[in-house]
Amino acid sequence: MKKNSIKIIAGFSLLLGVVLFWLSRGDSEVLFKETSPPNESDEYKGAVLWPITEEDQKISGEASGVAVNSKGDIFYLHRGSSQYGGKTVIEEPVLIVLDGKTKEVKSRWGENTFSSPHGLEIDHEDHVWITDITQNKVYKFSEDGKRLKTFGEEYPFYMETALRIRNVLPRFPAGLNEYTFARPTDLTVLNDGSFVVSDGYRNSRIVKFDPSGKFQWEVNQLGSGPGEFNLPHGISHDEQENLYVADRDNARIQVFSRDGEFQTEWTQKELGRPFGVEVGEDGKIYVADGGDSLYPENGKGSHQIVVLNKEGKILTRFGKWGAKTGEFKIPHDLAVDRKGNIYVAELENKRLQMFSAETSLQ
């Protein structure tokens, strides 16, 4: 009897070990690479746009996103008194709107709405889209802040625990469906109103929905191979509706067709660690390299803006770690207007900078 019990325990232990081994497969390590510092840029001159006043500096939080509407107005997203993963609703207005011509604040909104806002997108009809990684939602607003739609299913009671287990055991069945976001990072809206979300901190996917929010397709696989993701953190599209994804922990940009088919990847060391990506109206691809300072085991890394053509050739790079005008501490997102001005939201410096070849603001 005792021998049978021992065999049963041994068999169960072996089975448990096999199951745990299978569940743990598929994990992907953060990729680190050395980058050479860019040369000082004579082309782009920096200026801080917000916060300027002492009052605004008191409420300024982690910079999260930036976008430009059809009028040239600049929309800047920050987290106020909250932070990444904050659970309480932010009392301050998190959306600061600057006049495109004067660069003065023309409106503020978003108070008592978000917990940890992350991604910001303005579509071709000037609707404002924001992701929240604590609420696990994608929101669509009018340009003056009226909520129009909410996307993303509510979590069941067990989901947070299941996702924490999946952080350790990547194949653990958490029970998510196509409509459940797990810390969505960013999105891009196509011309027909359909939209693609980079669902990246606890999922490893990009997912497309039609204008009404009906699921169309997803590319969903943790890893470092072509078409796999390790924290898809930013996303944009070009005129042909090819999709450009900042695959942050893989330190690369991946390019997909509008149907989610893998096209190519850009992995050169000078690209650094892409946090944000934006396709300009000039057809160039602009990348915010947020460096390695959030990965303390590897130092600060490069903190820069990288400009590429559609073939992935680097045209220029500028920026370095620091708090002075023209320097960066974790450029988290960026936007480009029709004149080629670049707007950069800095996570740690908690500010919005503008880089322009035409004028240098004081």
Phi, psi and omega per residue, in radians:
M1 nan -0.739 -3.123
K2 -1.143 -0.699 3.137
K3 -1.125 -0.689 3.113
N4 -1.096 -0.704 3.111
S5 -1.094 -0.724 3.124
I6 -1.104 -0.730 3.128
K7 -1.119 -0.708 3.130
I8 -1.118 -0.782 3.131
I9 -1.109 -0.764 3.131
A10 -1.096 -0.734 3.124
G11 -1.128 -0.728 3.113
F12 -1.124 -0.724 -3.141
S13 -1.109 -0.722 3.111
L14 -1.114 -0.772 3.121
L15 -1.079 -0.760 3.112
L16 -1.074 -0.710 3.121
G17 -1.094 -0.741 3.116
V18 -1.107 -0.769 3.141
V19 -1.082 -0.805 -3.136
L20 -1.113 -0.671 3.101
F21 -1.084 -0.778 3.140
W22 -1.123 -0.749 -3.124
L23 -1.141 -0.510 -3.081
S24 -1.464 -0.219 3.140
R25 -1.233 2.685 3.089
G26 1.685 -0.020 3.089
D27 -1.169 2.757 -3.107
S28 -2.375 2.232 -3.112
E29 -1.367 2.632 3.033
V30 -1.181 2.286 -3.135
L31 -1.556 2.277 3.061
F32 -2.020 2.525 3.073
K33 -2.619 2.577 3.129
E34 -1.403 2.401 3.109
T35 -2.164 2.472 3.073
S36 -1.444 2.493 -3.126
P37 -1.161 2.474 3.101
P38 -1.252 2.817 3.054
N39 -1.288 2.751 3.042
E40 -1.081 2.330 -3.053
S41 -1.578 2.185 2.997
D42 -1.602 -0.172 -3.066
E43 -1.459 -0.699 -3.067
Y44 -1.996 2.249 3.096
K45 -1.963 2.337 -3.039
G46 -1.663 2.683 3.046
A47 -2.669 2.413 3.086
V48 -1.410 2.191 3.139
L49 -1.701 -0.607 -3.117
W50 -2.783 2.423 0.023
P51 -1.463 2.598 3.106
I52 -1.923 -0.832 -3.083
T53 -1.426 2.764 3.094
E54 -1.085 -0.630 3.132
E55 -1.089 -0.762 3.128
D56 -1.220 -0.604 3.116
Q57 -1.092 -0.533 -3.137
K58 -1.213 -0.556 -3.098
I59 -1.757 -0.086 -3.083
S60 -1.200 2.232 3.133
G61 -2.009 -2.940 3.130
E62 -0.944 2.222 3.110
A63 -1.318 2.320 -3.048
S64 -2.057 -0.847 -3.050
G65 -2.570 2.849 3.068
V66 -2.646 2.505 3.121
A67 -2.670 2.820 -3.119
V68 -2.180 2.350 3.132
N69 -1.608 -3.071 -3.048
S70 -1.166 -0.377 3.118
K71 -1.486 -0.141 -3.090
G72 1.605 0.030 3.090
D73 -1.240 2.563 -3.055
I74 -1.824 2.190 3.119
F75 -1.855 2.142 -3.054
Y76 -2.103 2.221 -3.068
L77 -1.905 2.246 3.082
H78 -2.440 3.028 -3.001
R79 -1.872 0.172 3.063
G80 0.898 -2.263 -3.099
S81 -1.401 -0.038 3.117
S82 -1.636 -2.943 3.132
Q83 -2.724 -3.119 3.111
Y84 -0.953 2.215 3.110
G85 1.334 0.182 3.134
G86 -1.054 2.503 -3.040
K87 -1.811 -0.314 3.140
T88 -1.568 2.656 3.138
V89 -1.261 2.339 -3.066
I90 -1.368 2.191 -3.105
E91 -1.372 -0.492 -3.077
E92 -1.373 2.722 2.988
P93 -1.195 2.135 -3.048
V94 -1.643 -0.199 -3.125
L95 -1.887 1.999 3.114
I96 -1.858 2.148 -3.111
V97 -1.884 2.128 -3.140
L98 -1.869 2.411 3.076
D99 -1.103 2.275 -3.076
G100 -1.113 -0.465 -3.111
K101 -1.592 -0.883 -3.048
T102 -1.529 -0.355 -3.068
K103 1.148 0.327 3.069
E104 -1.643 2.672 -3.130
V105 -1.158 2.195 3.118
K106 -1.910 -0.365 3.060
S107 -2.854 2.841 3.068
R108 -2.463 2.421 3.056
W109 -2.734 3.102 3.137
G110 1.726 0.183 3.101
E111 -1.258 2.605 3.079
N112 0.973 0.648 -3.096
T113 -2.252 -0.741 -2.985
F114 -1.939 2.780 3.041
S115 -1.926 -0.783 3.090
S116 -2.600 1.322 -3.128
P117 -1.112 2.528 -3.043
H118 -2.307 -1.158 -3.066
G119 -1.718 2.579 -3.116
L120 -2.348 2.310 3.118
E121 -2.480 2.457 2.990
I122 -2.073 2.171 -3.072
D123 -1.506 -3.098 -3.053
H124 -1.221 -0.205 3.051
E125 -1.804 0.216 3.120
D126 1.173 0.364 2.948
H127 -1.286 2.573 -3.102
V128 -1.869 2.187 -3.126
W129 -1.991 2.361 -3.107
I130 -2.407 2.363 3.014
T131 -1.742 2.596 3.075
D132 -2.213 2.099 -3.015
I133 -1.456 -0.201 3.018
T134 -1.595 -0.755 3.118
Q135 -1.356 -0.240 3.135
N136 0.959 0.858 -3.096
K137 -2.328 2.758 2.917
V138 -2.035 2.196 -3.094
Y139 -2.002 2.505 3.047
K140 -2.050 2.244 -3.091
F141 -2.182 2.780 2.863
S142 -1.275 2.916 -3.076
E143 -1.191 -0.268 3.084
D144 -1.742 0.157 2.965
G145 1.744 0.166 3.082
K146 -1.418 2.194 -3.126
R147 -1.255 2.224 -3.111
L148 -1.820 -0.730 -3.121
K149 -2.598 2.702 3.044
T150 -2.250 2.325 -3.139
F151 -2.131 2.503 3.116
G152 2.071 2.200 -3.127
E153 -1.323 2.677 3.080
E154 -1.242 2.542 3.089
Y155 -1.260 2.416 2.899
P156 -1.225 2.931 -2.989
F157 -1.070 -0.492 -3.035
Y158 -1.591 -0.120 -2.922
M159 -1.090 -0.754 -3.097
E160 -1.071 -0.748 3.099
T161 -1.104 -0.756 -3.139
A162 -1.078 -0.684 3.139
L163 -1.214 -0.608 3.086
R164 -1.141 -0.680 3.072
I165 -1.134 -0.706 -3.114
R166 -1.168 -0.433 3.050
N167 -1.037 -0.562 -3.138
V168 -1.623 -0.643 -3.119
L169 -2.079 1.545 -2.976
P170 -0.963 -0.440 -3.113
R171 -1.653 0.104 -3.139
F172 -1.098 2.256 -3.092
P173 -1.314 1.728 -3.059
A174 -1.398 -0.261 3.102
G175 1.512 0.384 3.086
L176 -1.357 2.607 2.941
N177 -2.017 -3.087 -3.031
E178 -1.095 -0.390 -3.057
Y179 -1.707 0.059 -3.120
T180 -1.746 2.070 3.083
F181 -1.573 2.573 3.067
A182 -2.240 1.487 -3.081
R183 1.125 1.129 -3.138
P184 -1.190 2.338 -2.995
T185 -1.667 -0.672 -3.012
D186 -2.837 3.051 3.061
L187 -2.747 2.838 3.013
T188 -2.383 2.449 -3.061
V189 -1.890 2.186 -3.122
L190 -1.472 3.003 -2.996
N191 -1.138 -0.460 3.134
D192 -1.519 0.076 3.129
G193 1.602 -0.156 3.024
S194 -1.214 2.786 -3.076
F195 -2.508 2.625 -3.120
V196 -2.087 2.214 -3.080
V197 -1.865 2.321 2.928
S198 -1.563 1.946 -3.008
D199 -1.889 1.553 -2.668
G200 -2.044 -0.403 -3.042
Y201 -1.379 -0.703 3.118
R202 -2.057 -0.296 2.857
N203 -1.724 2.966 3.105
S204 -2.349 1.132 -3.002
R205 -2.607 2.790 2.773
I206 -1.990 2.495 -3.008
V207 -2.458 2.335 -3.083
K208 -1.892 2.438 3.076
F209 -2.203 2.657 3.041
D210 -1.334 3.064 -3.062
P211 -0.998 -0.459 3.141
S212 -1.513 -0.125 -3.132
G213 1.724 0.191 3.112
K214 -1.395 2.308 -3.130
F215 -1.038 2.373 3.080
Q216 -2.025 -0.925 3.085
W217 -2.802 2.889 3.024
E218 -2.530 2.653 2.927
V219 -1.991 1.958 -2.865
N220 -2.425 1.595 3.113
Q221 -2.759 2.152 3.043
L222 -1.316 2.307 3.110
G223 2.773 -3.022 -3.111
S224 -2.107 0.110 3.106
G225 -1.417 3.030 3.099
P226 -1.001 2.246 3.136
G227 1.425 0.015 3.056
E228 -1.784 2.818 -3.068
F229 -2.312 2.586 2.928
N230 -2.347 1.468 -3.087
L231 1.335 1.259 2.964
P232 -1.150 1.954 -2.881
H233 -1.916 -0.414 3.135
G234 -2.588 2.693 -3.094
I235 -2.646 2.541 3.085
S236 -2.645 3.033 3.117
H237 -2.479 2.758 3.132
D238 -1.816 -2.998 -3.074
E239 -1.111 -0.511 3.106
Q240 -1.499 0.031 -3.138
E241 1.149 0.453 2.880
N242 -1.185 2.546 -3.060
L243 -1.844 2.323 3.127
Y244 -1.998 2.145 -3.027
V245 -2.077 2.214 3.022
A246 -1.426 1.724 -3.107
D247 -1.541 1.482 -2.820
R248 -1.038 -0.970 -3.055
D249 -1.295 -0.232 2.974
N250 -1.605 -0.026 3.066
A251 0.927 0.907 -3.107
R252 -2.730 2.897 2.926
I253 -1.858 2.290 3.015
Q254 -1.944 2.534 -3.120
V255 -2.073 2.303 -3.141
F256 -2.236 2.756 2.985
S257 -1.299 2.997 3.120
R258 -1.147 -0.259 3.113
D259 -1.704 0.123 3.076
G260 1.503 0.248 3.123
E261 -1.513 2.269 3.136
F262 -1.083 2.331 3.135
Q263 -1.910 -0.965 -3.097
T264 -2.873 3.043 3.065
E265 -2.424 2.619 3.080
W266 -2.039 2.109 -2.985
T267 -2.232 0.111 -3.034
Q268 -1.009 2.543 -3.038
K269 -1.094 -0.513 -3.132
E270 -1.186 -0.270 3.131
L271 -1.275 -0.408 3.138
G272 1.238 -2.470 -3.112
R273 -2.020 1.738 -3.093
P274 -1.159 2.151 2.996
F275 -1.733 -0.728 -3.101
G276 -2.311 2.660 3.113
V277 -2.482 2.482 -3.131
E278 -2.534 2.326 3.035
V279 -1.657 2.101 3.136
G280 -1.412 2.853 3.084
E281 -1.147 -0.289 3.078
D282 -1.419 0.006 3.124
G283 1.481 -0.094 3.120
K284 -1.416 2.736 -3.140
I285 -1.874 2.143 -3.101
Y286 -1.893 2.304 -3.053
V287 -2.202 2.322 2.998
A288 -1.663 1.943 3.107
D289 -1.599 1.852 -3.068
G290 -1.496 0.029 3.018
G291 1.228 -2.851 -3.014
D292 -2.010 0.177 -3.052
S293 -1.164 -0.334 3.032
L294 -1.466 -0.030 3.094
Y295 -2.117 1.369 -2.902
P296 -1.061 -0.314 -3.118
E297 -1.246 -0.171 -3.049
N298 -2.197 0.301 3.129
G299 1.374 -2.925 -3.026
K300 -1.451 -0.560 -3.088
G301 1.220 -2.906 -3.124
S302 -1.568 2.513 3.066
H303 -2.256 1.801 -2.928
Q304 -2.727 2.969 2.957
I305 -1.926 2.328 -3.112
V306 -2.114 2.314 3.112
V307 -2.009 2.233 -3.106
L308 -2.223 2.810 2.950
N309 -1.575 -3.141 -3.041
K310 -1.248 -0.217 3.063
E311 -1.559 0.007 3.122
G312 1.507 0.189 3.092
K313 -1.412 2.266 3.135
I314 -1.300 2.180 -3.122
L315 -1.659 -0.691 3.101
T316 -2.793 2.748 3.055
R317 -2.454 2.531 3.046
F318 -2.689 2.700 3.094
G319 1.996 2.746 3.057
K320 -2.730 2.934 -3.136
W321 -1.108 2.318 3.072
G322 2.763 3.043 -3.096
A323 -1.960 0.003 3.101
K324 -1.313 2.841 3.050
T325 -1.021 2.300 -3.112
G326 1.617 -0.165 3.083
E327 -1.819 2.960 -3.065
F328 -2.367 2.585 2.853
K329 -2.262 1.673 -3.109
I330 1.101 1.300 2.952
P331 -1.110 1.971 -2.957
H332 -1.638 -0.550 -3.117
D333 -2.724 2.843 3.109
L334 -2.643 2.805 3.099
A335 -2.489 2.771 -3.120
V336 -2.331 2.308 3.109
D337 -1.650 -3.113 -3.044
R338 -1.162 -0.380 3.123
K339 -1.511 -0.090 -3.121
G340 1.599 0.100 3.058
N341 -1.208 2.425 -3.111
I342 -1.900 2.276 3.117
Y343 -1.974 2.274 -3.024
V344 -2.184 2.188 3.064
A345 -1.678 2.066 -3.079
E346 -1.776 2.119 -3.085
L347 -1.075 -0.955 -3.004
E348 -1.447 -0.585 3.077
N349 -1.352 -0.177 3.059
K350 0.928 0.930 -3.079
R351 -2.710 2.926 3.063
L352 -2.000 2.172 3.059
Q353 -1.968 2.631 3.044
M354 -2.044 2.415 3.090
F355 -2.145 2.117 -3.036
S356 -2.403 2.454 3.045
A357 -1.479 -0.233 -3.033
E358 -1.608 -0.591 -3.055
T359 -2.656 2.657 3.087
S360 -2.074 1.879 -3.118
L361 -1.315 2.634 3.123
Q362 -1.873 nan nan
